[in-house]
């Protein structure tokens, strides 16, 4: 199992990450599609080749082709949106917030899977990329759709662990 290989690669000083990785994936109460879509989108967003290499095959095996594509789409569109909207928010000139974005985001309206799943994946990627505006937006959509806070927190818990594992392994690869 690739998850075991990834956990084995985590150095001893980051033992908590190893334990958390097994827990957030192995003990998640999310439905399989939500879980593995979140894992795949976050593995992509982590920018860690090793994390993606280890988690992608299992994600692909657990997702329909449509969900697999949608999870990758969530990571891709949020890579753009998180930079755009975070920048808009951080600039002190409020006029930018009134301007048309002018960026194509068609996949958000028609992701090819249940809207809730895509929103959950988008929220998780936004957590990794640190975009408060996107986090608020996706959280509000999810809450309006009846998704509880435990499910939402589960998604950003997965994001935090995958990101931390990615950072740790990338750091180790540069120190070796």
N, CA and C of each residue as an Amber inpcrd file, in Angstrom:
protein
   528
   0.8450000  -1.1870000   0.0000000   0.0000000   0.0000000   0.0000000
   0.8870000   1.2470000   0.0000000   0.6330000   2.1570000  -0.8880000
   1.4400000   3.3640000  -1.0350000   1.3880000   4.2370000   0.2140000
   0.2740000   4.2210000   0.9220000   0.1610000   5.0100000   2.1510000
   1.1970000   4.5360000   3.1690000   1.3890000   3.2330000   3.2630000
   2.3950000   2.7080000   4.1840000   3.8000000   3.1350000   3.7680000
   4.0590000   3.1500000   2.4730000   5.3670000   3.5940000   1.9860000
   5.5930000   5.0690000   2.2920000   4.5440000   5.8570000   2.1320000
   4.6570000   7.2850000   2.4280000   4.9090000   7.4900000   3.9200000
   4.1790000   6.7810000   4.7550000   4.3900000   6.8890000   6.2010000
   5.8050000   6.4640000   6.5800000   6.3010000   5.4180000   5.9410000
   7.6540000   4.9410000   6.2300000   8.7130000   5.9640000   5.8360000
   8.4140000   6.8030000   4.8610000   9.3760000   7.8180000   4.4070000
   9.4480000   9.0170000   5.3520000   8.4610000   9.1810000   6.2140000
   8.4430000  10.3210000   7.1340000   9.5010000  10.0840000   8.2100000
  10.3920000  11.0530000   8.4220000  11.4710000  10.8690000   9.4010000
  10.9410000  10.7850000  10.8370000  11.7590000  10.1930000  11.6950000
  11.3580000   9.9860000  13.0910000  10.9920000  11.2790000  13.8120000
  11.6620000  12.3680000  13.4860000  11.3690000  13.6200000  14.1830000
   9.9650000  14.1350000  13.8740000   9.3570000  13.5870000  12.8200000
   7.9980000  13.9920000  12.4400000   7.0170000  12.8360000  12.6430000
   7.2530000  12.0500000  13.6990000   6.4250000  10.8840000  13.9910000
   4.9420000  11.2420000  14.0800000   4.6290000  12.4080000  14.6190000
   3.2220000  12.8200000  14.7230000   2.5790000  12.9150000  13.3420000
   3.3260000  13.3690000  12.3590000   2.7830000  13.4470000  11.0010000
   2.4800000  12.0560000  10.4590000   3.3700000  11.1210000  10.7270000
   3.1750000   9.7400000  10.2850000   1.8850000   9.1770000  10.8920000
   1.7150000   9.3990000  12.1870000   0.5080000   8.9200000  12.8680000
  -0.7420000   9.6230000  12.3490000  -0.6320000  10.9260000  12.1620000
  -1.7830000  11.6880000  11.6670000  -2.1460000  11.3000000  10.2370000
  -1.1590000  11.0210000   9.4120000  -1.4260000  10.6160000   8.0310000
  -2.2430000   9.3240000   8.0130000  -1.8260000   8.3700000   8.8010000
  -2.5770000   7.1240000   8.8800000  -3.9790000   7.3330000   9.4160000
  -4.1070000   8.2320000  10.3510000  -5.4110000   8.4970000  10.9740000
  -6.3700000   9.2380000  10.0530000  -5.9110000  10.3300000   9.4400000
  -6.8430000  11.1380000   8.6350000  -7.2930000  10.4160000   7.3690000
  -6.4620000   9.5110000   6.8730000  -6.8640000   8.7470000   5.6910000
  -7.4900000   7.4160000   6.1130000  -6.8370000   6.7030000   7.0040000
  -7.3040000   5.3770000   7.3850000  -8.5390000   5.3490000   8.2600000
  -8.7630000   6.3970000   9.0360000  -9.9020000   6.4120000   9.9570000
 -10.9360000   7.4690000   9.5990000 -10.8640000   8.0110000   8.4040000
 -11.7900000   9.0700000   8.0160000 -13.2100000   8.5410000   7.9110000
 -14.1520000   9.3690000   8.3300000 -15.5640000   9.0270000   8.1890000
 -16.1690000   9.6140000   6.9180000 -15.3530000  10.2720000   6.1130000
 -15.8550000  10.7990000   4.8510000 -16.2100000   9.6360000   3.9200000
 -17.2350000   9.8140000   3.1020000 -17.4990000   8.8060000   2.0680000
 -16.2640000   8.6640000   1.1700000 -16.1000000   7.4860000   0.5900000
 -14.8940000   7.1710000  -0.1950000 -14.5680000   8.2400000  -1.2380000
 -15.5690000   8.7040000  -1.9850000 -15.2960000   9.6940000  -3.0260000
 -14.8260000  11.0150000  -2.4210000 -15.4570000  11.4640000  -1.3630000
 -15.0230000  12.7130000  -0.7340000 -13.6140000  12.5660000  -0.1680000
 -13.3510000  11.4410000   0.4850000 -12.0320000  11.2090000   1.0700000
 -10.9470000  11.2090000   0.0030000 -11.0840000  10.3590000  -0.9950000
 -10.0010000  10.2040000  -1.9680000  -9.8870000  11.3930000  -2.9180000
 -10.9920000  12.0850000  -3.1710000 -10.9080000  13.3240000  -3.9380000
 -10.1520000  14.3870000  -3.1580000 -10.4140000  14.4500000  -1.8520000
  -9.6900000  15.3950000  -0.9910000  -8.2080000  15.0360000  -0.9560000
  -7.9130000  13.7640000  -0.7900000  -6.5120000  13.3110000  -0.7520000
  -5.8010000  13.6730000  -2.0480000  -6.4170000  13.3820000  -3.1800000
  -5.7660000  13.6690000  -4.4710000  -5.5850000  15.1640000  -4.6820000
  -6.6240000  15.9470000  -4.4620000  -6.5140000  17.4000000  -4.6620000
  -5.4430000  17.9850000  -3.7480000  -5.3770000  17.5100000  -2.5140000
  -4.3720000  18.0240000  -1.5700000  -2.9690000  17.5420000  -1.9120000
  -2.8490000  16.3160000  -2.3930000  -1.5310000  15.8260000  -2.8100000
  -0.9870000  16.6840000  -3.9490000  -1.8590000  17.0490000  -4.8750000
  -1.4470000  17.9340000  -5.9670000  -1.0650000  19.3040000  -5.4180000
  -1.9190000  19.8460000  -4.5540000  -1.6740000  21.1860000  -4.0040000
  -0.4330000  21.2330000  -3.1160000  -0.0430000  20.0990000  -2.5540000
   1.1430000  20.0760000  -1.6820000   2.4340000  20.3490000  -2.4450000
   2.3840000  20.1790000  -3.7660000   3.5450000  20.3860000  -4.6360000
   4.7050000  19.4350000  -4.3150000   4.3910000  18.3470000  -3.6450000
   5.4080000  17.3490000  -3.3270000   5.2760000  16.1850000  -4.2950000
   6.2990000  15.9930000  -5.1120000   6.2770000  14.8990000  -6.0800000
   6.1580000  13.5500000  -5.3790000   6.8220000  13.4100000  -4.2550000
   6.7900000  12.1350000  -3.5370000   5.3940000  11.8590000  -2.9690000
   4.7640000  12.8560000  -2.3830000   3.4160000  12.6840000  -1.8430000
   2.4540000  12.3290000  -2.9730000   2.5230000  13.0400000  -4.0550000
   1.6340000  12.7720000  -5.1890000   1.8980000  11.3830000  -5.7690000
   3.1500000  11.0290000  -5.9270000   3.5180000   9.7270000  -6.4950000
   2.9710000   8.5730000  -5.6350000   2.9860000   8.7350000  -4.3280000
   2.5290000   7.6670000  -3.4400000   1.0070000   7.6220000  -3.2900000
   0.3470000   8.7700000  -3.2840000  -1.0890000   8.7990000  -3.0080000
  -1.9670000   8.7450000  -4.2600000  -1.4610000   9.1940000  -5.3940000
  -2.2780000   9.2530000  -6.6180000  -2.8020000   7.8940000  -7.0770000
  -1.9830000   6.8330000  -7.0930000  -2.5180000   5.5570000  -7.5700000
  -3.6890000   5.0410000  -6.7260000  -3.5880000   5.1890000  -5.4170000
  -4.6770000   4.7260000  -4.5530000  -5.9160000   5.6060000  -4.7170000
  -5.6880000   6.9040000  -4.8810000  -6.8200000   7.8010000  -5.1380000
  -7.5060000   7.4090000  -6.4460000  -6.7130000   7.1730000  -7.4630000
  -7.2770000   6.8020000  -8.7690000  -8.0720000   5.5010000  -8.6800000
  -7.5760000   4.5610000  -7.8910000  -8.2600000   3.2760000  -7.7270000
  -9.5710000   3.4080000  -6.9590000  -9.6840000   4.4420000  -6.1310000
 -10.8690000   4.6300000  -5.2940000 -11.8670000   5.6390000  -5.8430000
 -11.5390000   6.2570000  -6.9690000 -12.4100000   7.2770000  -7.5550000
 -12.9020000   6.8330000  -8.9260000 -14.0960000   7.2610000  -9.2730000
 -14.5640000   7.0650000 -10.6460000 -13.6980000   7.9420000 -11.5520000
 -13.6550000   7.6690000 -12.8300000 -12.8900000   8.5440000 -13.7290000
 -13.3480000  10.0000000 -13.6350000 -14.6650000  10.2140000 -13.4790000
 -15.1850000  11.5900000 -13.3780000 -14.7060000  12.2680000 -12.0930000
 -14.7150000  11.5370000 -10.9910000 -14.2730000  12.1160000  -9.7190000
 -12.7650000  12.3600000  -9.7240000 -12.0230000  11.4560000 -10.3400000
 -10.5720000  11.6210000 -10.4580000 -10.2530000  12.9090000 -11.2120000
 -10.9200000  13.1140000 -12.3290000 -10.7200000  14.3300000 -13.1220000
 -11.1790000  15.5640000 -12.3590000 -12.3060000  15.4740000 -11.6690000
 -12.8310000  16.6170000 -10.9250000 -11.9040000  17.0130000  -9.7780000
 -11.3130000  16.0470000  -9.0910000 -10.3870000  16.3610000  -8.0050000
  -9.1520000  17.0850000  -8.5440000  -8.6560000  16.6190000  -9.6840000
  -7.5180000  17.3130000 -10.3090000  -7.9380000  18.7090000 -10.7630000
  -9.1610000  18.8270000 -11.2600000  -9.6760000  20.1410000 -11.6770000
  -9.7880000  21.0910000 -10.4920000 -10.2210000  20.5700000  -9.3420000
 -10.3230000  21.4140000  -8.1410000  -8.9450000  21.9520000  -7.7610000
  -7.9400000  21.0870000  -7.8000000  -6.5810000  21.5350000  -7.4800000
  -6.1020000  22.5910000  -8.4740000  -6.4100000  22.3820000  -9.7490000
  -5.9480000  23.3140000 -10.7900000  -6.6300000  24.6690000 -10.6730000
  -7.9500000  24.6740000 -10.5650000  -8.6700000  25.9530000 -10.5490000
  -8.3810000  26.7240000  -9.2620000  -8.2140000  25.9950000  -8.1600000
  -7.9120000  26.6790000  -6.9010000  -6.4800000  27.2150000  -6.8830000
  -5.5740000  26.5880000  -7.6170000  -4.2200000  27.1380000  -7.7220000
  -4.2730000  28.5470000  -8.3000000  -5.1680000  28.7500000  -9.2530000
  -5.3420000  30.0800000  -9.8430000  -6.1660000  30.9860000  -8.9210000
  -7.3360000  30.5090000  -8.5220000  -8.2440000  31.3470000  -7.7330000
  -7.6540000  31.7650000  -6.4020000  -6.9320000  30.8660000  -5.7530000
  -6.3690000  31.2090000  -4.4500000  -5.3670000  32.3470000  -4.5450000
  -4.5620000  32.3610000  -5.5830000  -3.6210000  33.4770000  -5.7770000
  -4.3980000  34.7510000  -6.0890000  -5.3520000  34.6580000  -7.0160000
  -6.1000000  35.8400000  -7.4320000  -6.8750000  36.4540000  -6.2660000
  -7.6930000  35.6520000  -5.6030000  -8.5600000  36.2000000  -4.5540000
  -7.7930000  36.5520000  -3.2810000  -6.7430000  35.8070000  -2.9650000
  -5.9130000  36.1700000  -1.8120000  -5.2400000  37.5220000  -2.0660000
  -4.7550000  37.7310000  -3.2660000  -4.1100000  38.9980000  -3.6050000
  -5.1070000  40.1450000  -3.5400000  -6.2730000  39.9260000  -4.1060000
  -7.3230000  40.9450000  -4.0580000  -7.6370000  41.3420000  -2.6050000
  -7.7050000  40.3410000  -1.7640000  -8.0200000  40.5740000  -0.3530000
  -6.8850000  41.2960000   0.3770000  -5.6500000  40.9750000   0.0380000
  -4.5030000  41.5430000   0.7410000  -4.1680000  42.9690000   0.3170000
  -4.5640000  43.3390000  -0.8870000  -4.3050000  44.7080000  -1.3330000
  -5.1750000  45.6810000  -0.5310000  -4.6190000  46.7950000  -0.1700000
  -5.3710000  47.7390000   0.6570000  -6.3960000  48.5410000  -0.1400000
  -6.3160000  48.5190000  -1.4490000  -7.2510000  49.2600000  -2.2850000
  -8.5140000  48.4150000  -2.5070000  -9.6510000  48.7810000  -1.9020000
 -10.8740000  47.9820000  -2.0240000 -11.4740000  47.9940000  -3.4290000
 -10.9980000  48.8690000  -4.2790000 -11.5110000  48.9710000  -5.6460000
 -11.3040000  47.6610000  -6.4320000 -10.2240000  46.9310000  -6.1160000
  -9.9790000  45.6680000  -6.8190000 -11.1210000  44.6780000  -6.5960000
 -11.7530000  44.7450000  -5.4380000 -12.8650000  43.8590000  -5.1260000
 -14.1070000  44.1330000  -5.9520000 -14.1790000  45.2800000  -6.5840000
 -15.3460000  45.6280000  -7.4060000 -15.1150000  45.3240000  -8.8830000
 -13.8900000  44.9790000  -9.2170000 -13.5490000  44.7430000 -10.6170000
 -13.8860000  43.3060000 -11.0290000 -14.2570000  43.1560000 -12.2870000
 -14.5390000  41.8360000 -12.8500000 -13.2540000  41.0150000 -12.8670000
 -13.3530000  39.7530000 -12.4410000 -12.1700000  38.8910000 -12.4150000
 -11.6630000  38.6170000 -13.8220000 -12.5500000  38.3110000 -14.7530000
 -12.1390000  38.0500000 -16.1240000 -11.3450000  36.7570000 -16.2810000
 -11.5280000  35.8130000 -15.3750000 -10.8460000  34.5220000 -15.4350000
 -11.8730000  33.4220000 -15.6580000 -11.5620000  32.4860000 -16.5120000
 -12.4800000  31.3690000 -16.7590000 -12.4560000  30.4150000 -15.5760000
 -13.6600000  30.0770000 -15.1060000 -13.8240000  29.1630000 -13.9810000
 -15.0230000  28.2530000 -14.2260000 -15.2190000  27.8320000 -15.4540000
 -16.3820000  27.0290000 -15.8360000 -16.5070000  25.7360000 -15.0390000
 -15.3870000  25.1420000 -14.6670000 -15.4170000  23.8640000 -13.9710000
 -16.1380000  23.9710000 -12.6260000 -16.1420000  25.1240000 -12.0160000
 -16.8330000  25.2900000 -10.7310000 -18.3400000  25.1010000 -10.9090000
 -18.8800000  25.5700000 -12.0070000 -20.3030000  25.4280000 -12.2740000
 -20.7000000  24.0460000 -12.7510000 -19.7600000  23.3280000 -13.3640000
 -20.0620000  22.0030000 -13.8950000 -18.8420000  21.0920000 -13.7060000
 -18.6140000  20.6480000 -12.4470000 -17.3990000  19.8770000 -12.1620000
 -17.4360000  18.4120000 -12.5810000 -18.6020000  17.9010000 -12.9410000
 -18.7010000  16.5020000 -13.3370000 -18.9690000  15.5440000 -12.1860000
 -19.0560000  16.0770000 -10.9710000 -19.4060000  15.3090000  -9.7670000
 -20.3860000  16.1360000  -8.9530000 -20.8470000  15.5710000  -7.8540000
 -21.7140000  16.3310000  -6.9520000 -21.0230000  17.6250000  -6.5500000
 -21.7760000  18.7050000  -6.5670000 -21.2380000  20.0300000  -6.2410000
 -20.5970000  20.0380000  -4.8440000 -21.2110000  19.3530000  -3.8970000
 -20.6810000  19.3200000  -2.5300000 -19.2770000  18.7200000  -2.5060000
 -19.0640000  17.6470000  -3.2520000 -17.7370000  17.0310000  -3.2790000
 -16.6990000  18.0000000  -3.8380000 -17.0290000  18.6360000  -4.9480000
 -16.0980000  19.5800000  -5.5630000 -15.8090000  20.7560000  -4.6320000
 -16.8290000  21.2500000  -3.9610000 -16.6470000  22.3520000  -3.0090000
 -15.7420000  21.9370000  -1.8530000 -15.9210000  20.7080000  -1.3740000
 -15.0880000  20.2100000  -0.2800000 -13.6280000  20.1330000  -0.7040000
 -13.3930000  19.6290000  -1.9220000 -12.0280000  19.5460000  -2.4350000
 -11.4360000  20.9400000  -2.6330000 -12.2550000  21.8660000  -3.1110000
 -11.7930000  23.2440000  -3.3180000 -11.4510000  23.9070000  -1.9860000
 -12.2380000  23.6340000  -0.9750000 -11.9590000  24.1800000   0.3610000
 -10.6330000  23.6390000   0.8830000 -10.4110000  22.3300000   0.7340000
  -9.1740000  21.7230000   1.2260000  -7.9430000  22.3140000   0.5340000
  -8.0210000  22.4930000  -0.7790000  -6.9060000  23.0930000  -1.5180000
  -6.7160000  24.5430000  -1.0900000  -7.8050000  25.2510000  -0.8630000
  -7.7210000  26.6450000  -0.4070000  -7.0650000  26.7450000   0.9610000
  -7.2640000  25.7230000   1.8010000  -6.5930000  25.7030000   3.1040000
  -5.0850000  25.5990000   2.9080000  -4.6580000  24.7270000   2.0160000
  -3.2230000  24.5920000   1.7370000  -2.6570000  25.8860000   1.1740000
  -3.3980000  26.5150000   0.2820000  -2.9040000  27.7230000  -0.3730000
  -3.1460000  28.9920000   0.4430000  -3.8400000  28.8890000   1.5440000
  -3.9960000  30.0140000   2.4700000  -4.8370000  31.1670000   1.9530000
  -5.9200000  30.8640000   1.2580000  -6.7850000  31.9380000   0.7620000
  -8.0360000  32.0380000   1.6190000  -8.0860000  33.0410000   2.4690000
  -9.2160000  33.2360000   3.3660000 -10.5250000  33.4870000   2.6380000
 -10.4770000  34.2680000   1.5710000 -11.7000000  34.5450000   0.8180000
 -12.2800000  33.2580000   0.2340000 -11.4290000  32.4250000  -0.3300000
 -11.9010000  31.1740000  -0.9210000 -12.3770000  30.2120000   0.1640000
 -11.6580000  30.1640000   1.2840000 -12.1020000  29.3180000   2.3800000
 -13.5010000  29.7150000   2.8390000 -13.6970000  31.0010000   3.0580000
 -15.0250000  31.4820000   3.4830000 -16.0910000  31.1550000   2.4530000
 -15.7910000  31.3960000   1.2000000 -16.7650000  31.1580000   0.1380000
 -17.1670000  29.6870000   0.0610000 -16.1810000  28.7830000   0.0390000
 -16.4820000  27.3560000  -0.0800000 -17.1470000  26.8180000   1.1860000
 -16.7350000  27.3170000   2.3380000 -17.3570000  26.8840000   3.5900000
 -18.8230000  27.3030000   3.6240000 -19.1210000  28.4980000   3.1820000
 -20.5140000  28.9640000   3.1660000 -21.3670000  28.1400000   2.2100000
 -20.8460000  27.8180000   1.0380000 -21.5830000  26.9850000   0.0830000
 -21.8510000  25.6060000   0.6960000 -20.8430000  25.0390000   1.3200000
 -20.9990000  23.7260000   1.9370000 -22.0180000  23.7560000   3.0700000
 -21.9460000  24.7690000   3.9220000 -22.8910000  24.8670000   5.0470000
 -24.3160000  25.0580000   4.5340000 -24.4960000  25.8760000   3.4990000
 -25.8280000  26.0690000   2.9140000 -26.3660000  24.7850000   2.3010000
 -25.4750000  23.9050000   1.8660000 -25.8740000  22.6180000   1.2890000
 -26.1210000  21.5660000   2.3740000 -25.9740000  21.9610000   3.6310000
 -26.2540000  21.0490000   4.7330000 -25.0670000  20.2510000   5.2360000
 -23.8690000  20.5790000   4.7810000 -22.6800000  19.8650000   5.2340000
 -22.3220000  20.3650000   6.6340000 -22.0820000  19.4290000   7.5340000
 -21.7910000  19.8200000   8.9240000 -20.3310000  20.2270000   9.1070000
 -20.0810000  20.8890000  10.2040000 -18.7330000  21.3940000  10.4860000
 -17.7160000  20.2670000  10.6470000 -18.1360000  19.1260000  11.1810000
 -17.2090000  18.0040000  11.3280000 -16.6710000  17.5450000   9.9770000
 -17.5310000  17.4840000   8.9710000 -17.1090000  17.0780000   7.6290000
 -16.1590000  18.1120000   7.0400000 -16.4860000  19.3750000   7.2070000
 -15.6330000  20.4380000   6.6860000 -14.2720000  20.4120000   7.3740000
 -14.2900000  20.2380000   8.6890000 -13.0160000  20.1770000   9.4150000
 -12.2130000  18.9500000   8.9980000 -12.8850000  17.8560000   8.7240000
 -12.1920000  16.6520000   8.2560000 -11.3990000  16.9510000   6.9760000
 -11.9960000  17.7120000   6.0800000 -11.3220000  18.0460000   4.8220000
 -10.0830000  18.8990000   5.0670000 -10.1950000  19.9200000   5.9270000
  -8.9890000  20.7370000   6.1220000  -7.9900000  20.0860000   7.0650000
  -8.4210000  19.0970000   7.8270000  -7.4800000  18.3000000   8.6140000
  -6.6360000  17.4520000   7.6630000  -7.2820000  16.8230000   6.6820000
  -6.5550000  16.0580000   5.6660000  -5.5710000  16.9720000   4.9360000
  -6.0400000  18.1610000   4.5660000  -5.1680000  19.1210000   3.8690000
  -3.9470000  19.4700000   4.7120000  -4.1530000  19.7160000   5.9930000
  -3.0330000  20.1270000   6.8460000  -1.9970000  19.0190000   6.9850000
  -2.4470000  17.7930000   7.1180000  -1.5110000  16.6800000   7.2860000
  -0.7650000  16.3990000   5.9800000  -1.4770000  16.3480000   4.8780000
  -0.8100000  16.0900000   3.5950000   0.1910000  17.1920000   3.2790000
  -0.1730000  18.4350000   3.5310000   0.7510000  19.5400000   3.3000000
   1.9900000  19.4100000   4.1900000   1.7950000  19.0970000   5.4530000
   2.9250000  18.9720000   6.3810000   3.8470000  17.8190000   5.9780000
   3.2670000  16.7010000   5.5610000   4.0830000  15.5740000   5.1010000
   4.8690000  15.9850000   3.8570000   4.2210000  16.6770000   2.9460000
   4.9080000  17.1400000   1.7360000   6.0670000  18.0610000   2.0410000
   5.8390000  19.0210000   2.9120000   6.9080000  19.9660000   3.2870000
   8.0580000  19.2170000   3.9460000   7.7420000  18.3050000   4.8370000
   8.7720000  17.5580000   5.5550000   9.6040000  16.7030000   4.6030000
   8.9260000  15.9930000   3.7030000   9.6630000  15.1340000   2.7790000
  10.4710000  15.9330000   1.7660000   9.9240000  17.0590000   1.3230000
  10.6840000  17.9040000   0.4000000  11.9250000  18.4740000   1.1010000
  11.7750000  18.8710000   2.3440000  12.9100000  19.3780000   3.1150000
  13.9880000  18.2950000   3.2570000  13.5620000  17.0990000   3.5970000
  14.5050000  15.9930000   3.7510000  15.2440000  15.6860000   2.4530000
  14.5420000  15.7790000   1.3360000  15.1840000  15.4810000   0.0530000
  16.2770000  16.5050000  -0.2680000  16.1100000  17.7170000   0.2330000
  17.1290000  18.7550000  -0.0110000  18.2740000  18.6830000   0.9790000
  18.0440000  18.0550000   2.1270000  19.0980000  17.9230000   3.1410000
  19.9570000  16.6950000   2.9050000  19.4260000  15.7480000   2.1430000
  20.1550000  14.4760000   1.9350000  21.3480000  14.6510000   1.0350000
